[in-house]
């Protein structure tokens, strides 16, 4: 099985929270299993903040990793804590050089056979809720591709956790969601048609104009499309915002019809 296939399956597995027997605790174990299988690391662990803002160990691939995380928590010191407090990835390619920096943590890490350590934030957008900790028995930096993949796996895990519901999923839930997507797509196509006809432009140009308008306002594309199709947003307003249509454009903006979200 190729690495690409394994990576794809890992993301699908992390995203699947709709099964009736979904276990949120198993999600963290799944994450570290994927980390040790796909990344150039020998062990991994996950720590998550509790309601008091303190970190707790949620899962680890080995007893040594568990004890190393607990040691950092007890001393409120180490790469894991630094990553959590500073909200960024911490790379320690040579633990032996950090004895003075983390005197309580480094000797144990070295004794456990770890020579390097990398900690990245477990986050939802800008909100950090914990850390993913990667351990290697060799010195050196984590490959750049592994750094990106590790953060992607961590982000996907948090998204899955947020989307998980304690209520059992029903067969018609998926059907309802799919129908909503189809309806949104129909609204989008109609909105593009309105812009194309009104501005005498091609469909691709109308689509680009629509996306640009939504992005500039931080609005959802589907909301802008709905506003156009329901006549709560005038096509002139959308075209007036397009960079290609400057102040001297033949298509002038009209304020009377308003815009979504003010």
Buried (B, 14 or more C-beta within 10 A) or exposed (E): EEEEEEBEEBBEBBEEBBEEEBEEEEBBBBBBBBBBEBBBBBBBBBBBBEEEEEBBBBBBBBEBBBBBBBBBBEEEBBBBBBBBEEEEBBBBBEBEEBEEBBEEBBBBBBEBEBBBBBBBBBBEEEEBBBBBBBBBEEEEBBEEEBBEBBBBBBBBBBBBBEEEEEEEEEEEEEEEEEEEEEEBEEBBBBBBBBBBEBBEBEEEBBBBBBEBBBEEBEBEBBBBBBBBBEEEBBBBBBBBBBEEBEEEBEBEBEEEBEBBEE
